[in-house]
Amino acid sequence: MFEDIDSNSTKVLNEILKARRTVRAFSATPLDEKDVELIVKAGLIAPFASIPAKGKTDFRRIFIVTSGSETMKLMISIINHGMSTFVAEMSGRVDVQSAAGRINGKSGITQLLGNAPYLIIAAERKGYPPTYLADQSISLSYCMYNMWLKAVSLKIGFRLITLFVHGKMGNNEEFCQLLGLPCREFAVDACAIGYPAENFVPPKVNYPDYETNVKWLCK
């Protein structure tokens, strides 16, 4: 299981973890499709909840949408309409209003994609009984993080597009029909990928330090 992992592997992983940042401005340089494939494959092997996946081979589906395609244009229209409906239903929640506000401006959802050449949508089968309904969200987060780390290893920028979660797009009939998914059976999340723009500066992050924020409980 660990035969091919050595100290160099650990050093490389540490560098990838430290380099991980959200990219919000992308280059127009197209990606090699083989690199996109590698990123997607990393998402496919991410951990998953065993109950929703039991006896199934299609518990995780991934869709790659290219910028400027007819599919992307139709998807943007569906999402804008779907988010407006969702916000009207959840008008009392501040977090939903904030998410909606970011797509209702002049550029709409295209601003959230940050001019990325590809949008990757991951769909995870929901668990049943209701006890397991949260499992797909956890599994999707593993899937996204696997793809994020793989993208960093390829020097490709990555941005989470969480409005797919906020808007519960897995329950949207038009959206699911576009993807060919059975509505309400899958939860969805998404990310945008592409080479970072030449003038992009990674944001400075002050992470918690080990000495102050970690406690060993050994007694």
N, C-alpha and C positions, 0 to 999 in steps of 0.2 A: 504493500500500500504506500509506504513512504520511501521506497528504495531509491527513487530518482531525486529525492529532495536532499540538498546539502546546504552548507553555510552560504554559498553564493545565491542559492534560491531565496534564502531568508533575507539577504541583503537587498536583492532585487525587489522582493515584495515590500520591504520597508520603504524603499524609494518610491514605489508606485503608490503606496498608502499616503505618503507625505505629499506627493504631487497631485493627488486627487483634488480637483476644484470644479465648481460649476462654471461652465462657459456660456456666456450670453451673447457673444458676437462671433460669427463664423465666417470663414473664408469661402469664396466662390469655387475654390479648387475642389474638383470632384474626388470622392473617395474611391479607392480600389474596392470593387465588389467583394473580393476575397477577404478584405479586412472587415467589411460589414458582416460577412458570413461568420467570421471568427467571433465577433462581438455577440452576435445572435446565439451562436452555439454555446458561448459562456453563460448566457441567460437560460438556455434550455437545461443545463446541468446543475442549476441552482437548487438548493434544498426545497422540499415541498411538503405539504401536509399529507400524511398518509391516508387519512379517511376519505377526502374528496378524490384522491388518486387511485384508491383501491380498485383493482380490476379494470382500470382504464389506461389507455395509452395516449389519450388526447386531452389530458387534464391541463396541459399548458400549450397555448397557441401563440405564435408571434407573427406580426404583420409589419412589413416594411413599406412605407409610403414615401414616394419621392416628391420633393418640393416642386410645385408648379404643375403637377400631374392633374388630370381631370378628377381622379379619386381624391386628391388633396383638396381641390376646390369644393367638391361636393361635401367632403368631410367637414371643412371649415363652416359651411353653411349649416349643416346638421348640428354641429357643436354650438354655434352661436345661438341657434334657435333653442336647442336643448338646455343650454345654460340659462337662458332667459326664463324659460318655464320653471326650471329647478329653483332659481333664485326667488321667483314669485311665490313658490310653495314654501320656501324656507326663509322668508323675509326677516324673521326675527334673529337669525344667526349672523353675528358679526363676521365670522370667518368666511362664510359663504358670500356675503356682500363684498368682502375684500377680494375674493377670487374672481367674482363676476366683474368687479370694477376694472380689473386688469385686462379684461377682454372686450369691454364695451367702449374703449377709446377709439381713436381714429384708425389705428392699425388692427384692432381686434385681436383675434387669436394669433395672427401672423406675427405680432410683436412678441408673443410668448415663445414662439418657435425660434426667435432670434436668427432669422434667415438661414437656418440649418438646411443642408441638402437632403437630409433624411429624417423622417419621424418613425420611430419604432414603437409599436403598440404590443403590449403583452397582455394576454388574457388567461386567467386562471379559473378553473372550474370551482364553483362554490361548494361548500361542504353541506352535508345533511346528516343528522338532524340539525336544528338551529344552533345547538351547542357549538358546532364547528363553522358557523357562518363567517367568523372573523379570520379563519385560517388562511383563506385565499389572499387576504390583504398582506399577511405576514409573508406568505410565499412570494407574492409579487415584489415585495421589498427586497427579498433575497435575489430574485431574478434581476431587478434593476441594478442592485449593487454589484453583482457579478459582471454585468455588461459594462458598468461604469469602470471597474478596475481593469477589465480587458481593454476598453477604449483608451485608458490612460497608458497602458503598456504599449499601445500602438501610436501614441502621441496624437490621439484623436479627442476632440472636445466632446463633452457630454453635458446635457441639461435635462433634469427631470421636468416633466410637464404634468403637474399634479391636478390640473383642472379635470382630467379624465376621471380622477377619483372623486373630486368634489362634486362633479356633475353626475356621478353614477352612470356613466355612459354605457355600462354593461346592461342597464335596464332600459336603454333607449332603442325603440323598435327600428327606426331608420338607420341608426348607427350600426346596430348588430346585423341588419340586413345587408348593409354595405360590406361588412367584413365576412358575412356568411356564417355568423355565430348564432346559436339559439339564444334568443333574448332572455335575460334574467338568470341564465344558467352559469354565466361567467362574470367575474369582476375584471376590470381593465385598468391598466396604468400605462404610462407612455414616457418616452424620452426623445430628445432631439440629439443628433450626432453630426459632426463635421469637423474639419480642421479649424482650430481657433483662428480668428482674424489676426493679421500681423500686428495690429496695434492693441490687441487684447492684453490686459494686465490682470493676472489672477488676483482676486480679492485677498487681503490680508485677514487671517483668522487667528484669534487668540484662543487656542484650545486649552482645556483644563490641564494643569501640570500634574505629573505623577506624585510628587512629594506632598502636595496639598490635598489632592482629591481622591487618593487611593488609600484604603485602610485594609490591612490584613486582619482577619478575625480567626485566630488559631487556637483560642482557648475555649 
